[in-house]
Amino acid sequence: MENNISSLIRIRPITVNDYKEVIKWSKDDRFCAANGWEKNRSDGELYQWWLRCVNNVSEDFYRMGIEYNQKLIGYADLAFIKDNTAELGIAIGESSLWGKGLGVHSTRCMIDYAVQKLGITIFKAETHISNFRSRKMLEKVGFKEISRGGLEMYLGVEKQLIQYKLTVKG
């Protein structure tokens, strides 16, 4: 089963046509709460935001789409890129797909992309102390907890943040 999932996951550039999936995610209250998305955004505002994501030209930020079985299911970000280091973030857009191992495979796929295309070998990540799925996913991929610092809203409650790091061979 595990190998089957990884063969169906693909990282690819996001496009304007992905907007139809983004609308669905924006109507999923669990997804919005977990990812800090504002609820009840107008379709026009959401569309303008997505256009900015698609057309982003930045040296230190990449957003890629996560495809599973040829359907966009989320996105992966590389942020604060400097030299061979980047912060990795991932969001599976359909909360009905959470807990099925897609995040682990998507994270591995994004790491492979970052190493091969961008020469990144040091990855940082951050999650909330109470986001057990995210913590488990990061640890399964090989990230190690390096610190606990800062507070941020998660599911409507201010929670402590945990910082992680992973070093891979380039």
C-alpha positions as a Markdown table, in Angstrom:
| # | Residue | x | y | z |
|---|---|---|---|---|
| 1 | Met | 0.0 | 0.0 | 0.0 |
| 2 | Glu | 2.8 | 2.4 | 1.0 |
| 3 | Asn | 4.7 | 2.1 | -2.3 |
| 4 | Asn | 1.4 | 2.4 | -4.2 |
| 5 | Ile | 0.7 | 5.8 | -2.6 |
| 6 | Ser | 4.2 | 7.1 | -3.4 |
| 7 | Ser | 3.9 | 6.1 | -7.0 |
| 8 | Leu | 0.7 | 8.1 | -7.3 |
| 9 | Ile | 2.1 | 11.3 | -5.7 |
| 10 | Arg | 3.6 | 14.0 | -7.8 |
| 11 | Ile | 4.9 | 17.5 | -7.1 |
| 12 | Arg | 4.2 | 20.0 | -9.9 |
| 13 | Pro | 3.8 | 23.7 | -10.5 |
| 14 | Ile | 0.5 | 25.2 | -9.5 |
| 15 | Thr | -1.7 | 26.7 | -12.2 |
| 16 | Val | -4.7 | 29.1 | -12.5 |
| 17 | Asn | -6.8 | 26.0 | -13.4 |
| 18 | Asp | -6.2 | 24.6 | -9.9 |
| 19 | Tyr | -8.5 | 27.3 | -8.5 |
| 20 | Lys | -11.5 | 24.9 | -8.7 |
| 21 | Glu | -9.8 | 22.7 | -6.1 |
| 22 | Val | -8.8 | 25.7 | -4.0 |
| 23 | Ile | -12.4 | 26.8 | -3.8 |
| 24 | Lys | -13.3 | 23.4 | -2.3 |
| 25 | Trp | -10.5 | 23.7 | 0.3 |
| 26 | Ser | -11.7 | 27.2 | 1.3 |
| 27 | Lys | -15.1 | 25.8 | 2.1 |
| 28 | Asp | -13.7 | 23.0 | 4.4 |
| 29 | Asp | -13.8 | 24.5 | 7.9 |
| 30 | Arg | -11.4 | 21.9 | 9.3 |
| 31 | Phe | -8.8 | 22.7 | 6.6 |
| 32 | Cys | -9.2 | 26.5 | 7.1 |
| 33 | Ala | -8.9 | 26.2 | 10.9 |
| 34 | Ala | -5.8 | 24.0 | 10.7 |
| 35 | Asn | -4.0 | 26.1 | 8.0 |
| 36 | Gly | -4.9 | 29.6 | 9.2 |
| 37 | Trp | -7.1 | 30.3 | 6.1 |
| 38 | Glu | -9.7 | 33.0 | 6.6 |
| 39 | Lys | -13.2 | 31.5 | 6.5 |
| 40 | Asn | -15.9 | 32.9 | 4.2 |
| 41 | Arg | -13.6 | 34.7 | 1.8 |
| 42 | Ser | -15.4 | 35.9 | -1.4 |
| 43 | Asp | -14.6 | 33.9 | -4.5 |
| 44 | Gly | -13.1 | 37.0 | -6.1 |
| 45 | Glu | -10.8 | 37.7 | -3.2 |
| 46 | Leu | -9.7 | 34.0 | -3.1 |
| 47 | Tyr | -9.2 | 34.0 | -6.9 |
| 48 | Gln | -6.9 | 37.1 | -6.7 |
| 49 | Trp | -4.9 | 35.5 | -3.9 |
| 50 | Trp | -4.5 | 32.3 | -5.9 |
| 51 | Leu | -3.4 | 34.3 | -9.0 |
| 52 | Arg | -0.7 | 35.9 | -6.8 |
| 53 | Cys | 0.4 | 32.4 | -5.6 |
| 54 | Val | 0.6 | 31.1 | -9.2 |
| 55 | Asn | 2.4 | 34.2 | -10.6 |
| 56 | Asn | 4.8 | 34.5 | -7.6 |
| 57 | Val | 8.3 | 35.2 | -8.7 |
| 58 | Ser | 10.5 | 35.0 | -5.7 |
| 59 | Glu | 14.1 | 33.8 | -5.1 |
| 60 | Asp | 13.2 | 32.6 | -1.6 |
| 61 | Phe | 9.7 | 31.0 | -1.9 |
| 62 | Tyr | 8.3 | 28.2 | -4.0 |
| 63 | Arg | 4.7 | 26.8 | -3.9 |
| 64 | Met | 4.2 | 23.5 | -5.7 |
| 65 | Gly | 1.0 | 21.5 | -6.2 |
| 66 | Ile | 0.6 | 18.0 | -4.7 |
| 67 | Glu | -1.1 | 15.7 | -7.1 |
| 68 | Tyr | -2.4 | 12.3 | -6.0 |
| 69 | Asn | -3.8 | 9.9 | -8.6 |
| 70 | Gln | -3.7 | 12.9 | -11.1 |
| 71 | Lys | -5.8 | 15.2 | -8.9 |
| 72 | Leu | -4.6 | 18.2 | -7.0 |
| 73 | Ile | -5.0 | 17.5 | -3.3 |
| 74 | Gly | -2.8 | 20.1 | -1.7 |
| 75 | Tyr | 0.4 | 22.2 | -1.9 |
| 76 | Ala | 3.9 | 22.2 | -0.6 |
| 77 | Asp | 6.0 | 25.3 | 0.1 |
| 78 | Leu | 9.7 | 26.0 | 0.4 |
| 79 | Ala | 10.2 | 29.4 | 2.1 |
| 80 | Phe | 13.1 | 31.5 | 3.4 |
| 81 | Ile | 15.4 | 29.8 | 0.9 |
| 82 | Lys | 19.0 | 30.8 | 1.5 |
| 83 | Asp | 22.0 | 28.9 | 0.2 |
| 84 | Asn | 21.2 | 25.2 | 0.8 |
| 85 | Thr | 18.5 | 25.8 | 3.5 |
| 86 | Ala | 14.7 | 26.2 | 3.3 |
| 87 | Glu | 11.6 | 26.0 | 5.5 |
| 88 | Leu | 9.2 | 23.3 | 4.3 |
| 89 | Gly | 5.5 | 23.5 | 4.7 |
| 90 | Ile | 2.7 | 21.2 | 3.4 |
| 91 | Ala | -1.1 | 21.3 | 3.3 |
| 92 | Ile | -3.4 | 18.6 | 2.2 |
| 93 | Gly | -6.5 | 20.5 | 1.1 |
| 94 | Glu | -9.1 | 17.9 | 1.6 |
| 95 | Ser | -9.5 | 17.1 | 5.2 |
| 96 | Ser | -11.1 | 13.8 | 4.3 |
| 97 | Leu | -7.7 | 12.7 | 3.0 |
| 98 | Trp | -5.9 | 13.4 | 6.3 |
| 99 | Gly | -4.4 | 10.5 | 8.2 |
| 100 | Lys | -3.8 | 8.3 | 5.1 |
| 101 | Gly | -0.1 | 8.8 | 4.7 |
| 102 | Leu | -0.4 | 11.3 | 1.8 |
| 103 | Gly | 1.5 | 14.0 | 3.8 |
| 104 | Val | 4.5 | 11.8 | 4.4 |
| 105 | His | 4.8 | 10.8 | 0.8 |
| 106 | Ser | 4.2 | 14.4 | -0.4 |
| 107 | Thr | 6.8 | 15.7 | 2.0 |
| 108 | Arg | 9.4 | 13.2 | 0.7 |
| 109 | Cys | 8.5 | 14.1 | -2.8 |
| 110 | Met | 9.0 | 17.8 | -2.1 |
| 111 | Ile | 12.3 | 17.2 | -0.4 |
| 112 | Asp | 13.5 | 15.2 | -3.4 |
| 113 | Tyr | 12.4 | 18.0 | -5.7 |
| 114 | Ala | 14.2 | 20.6 | -3.5 |
| 115 | Val | 17.4 | 18.6 | -3.4 |
| 116 | Gln | 17.5 | 17.8 | -7.1 |
| 117 | Lys | 16.3 | 21.2 | -8.5 |
| 118 | Leu | 17.5 | 23.7 | -5.9 |
| 119 | Gly | 20.4 | 22.0 | -4.1 |
| 120 | Ile | 18.6 | 22.3 | -0.7 |
| 121 | Thr | 20.0 | 19.9 | 1.8 |
| 122 | Ile | 18.9 | 21.4 | 5.1 |
| 123 | Phe | 15.2 | 21.6 | 5.8 |
| 124 | Lys | 13.4 | 23.3 | 8.7 |
| 125 | Ala | 9.8 | 22.9 | 9.6 |
| 126 | Glu | 7.5 | 24.1 | 12.4 |
| 127 | Thr | 4.2 | 22.9 | 13.8 |
| 128 | His | 2.0 | 23.5 | 16.7 |
| 129 | Ile | 2.5 | 21.3 | 19.8 |
| 130 | Ser | -1.1 | 20.0 | 19.6 |
| 131 | Asn | -0.9 | 19.1 | 15.8 |
| 132 | Phe | -0.1 | 15.5 | 16.4 |
| 133 | Arg | -0.6 | 14.4 | 12.8 |
| 134 | Ser | 1.9 | 17.0 | 11.6 |
| 135 | Arg | 4.4 | 16.1 | 14.3 |
| 136 | Lys | 4.1 | 12.4 | 13.5 |
| 137 | Met | 4.5 | 13.1 | 9.7 |
| 138 | Leu | 7.7 | 15.2 | 10.2 |
| 139 | Glu | 9.2 | 12.6 | 12.5 |
| 140 | Lys | 8.3 | 9.7 | 10.1 |
| 141 | Val | 10.1 | 11.6 | 7.3 |
| 142 | Gly | 13.2 | 12.0 | 9.5 |
| 143 | Phe | 12.9 | 15.5 | 11.0 |
| 144 | Lys | 14.2 | 15.9 | 14.5 |
| 145 | Glu | 12.9 | 18.4 | 17.0 |
| 146 | Ile | 15.4 | 21.1 | 17.7 |
| 147 | Ser | 13.5 | 23.6 | 19.8 |
| 148 | Arg | 10.2 | 24.8 | 21.2 |
| 149 | Gly | 9.6 | 28.5 | 20.9 |
| 150 | Gly | 7.0 | 31.0 | 19.9 |
| 151 | Leu | 3.2 | 30.9 | 20.1 |
| 152 | Glu | 0.7 | 30.9 | 17.2 |
| 153 | Met | -3.1 | 30.4 | 16.9 |
| 154 | Tyr | -4.0 | 26.9 | 16.0 |
| 155 | Leu | -7.7 | 25.8 | 15.8 |
| 156 | Gly | -8.6 | 29.0 | 17.5 |
| 157 | Val | -6.3 | 28.6 | 20.5 |
| 158 | Glu | -2.8 | 30.0 | 21.0 |
| 159 | Lys | -0.4 | 27.1 | 21.0 |
| 160 | Gln | 3.4 | 26.6 | 21.4 |
| 161 | Leu | 5.4 | 26.0 | 18.2 |
| 162 | Ile | 7.9 | 23.2 | 17.8 |
| 163 | Gln | 10.8 | 23.6 | 15.4 |
| 164 | Tyr | 12.3 | 20.7 | 13.4 |
| 165 | Lys | 15.3 | 20.1 | 11.2 |
| 166 | Leu | 16.3 | 17.6 | 8.6 |
| 167 | Thr | 19.7 | 17.4 | 6.9 |
| 168 | Val | 19.9 | 15.2 | 3.7 |
| 169 | Lys | 22.8 | 14.4 | 1.4 |
| 170 | Gly | 22.7 | 16.3 | -1.8 |
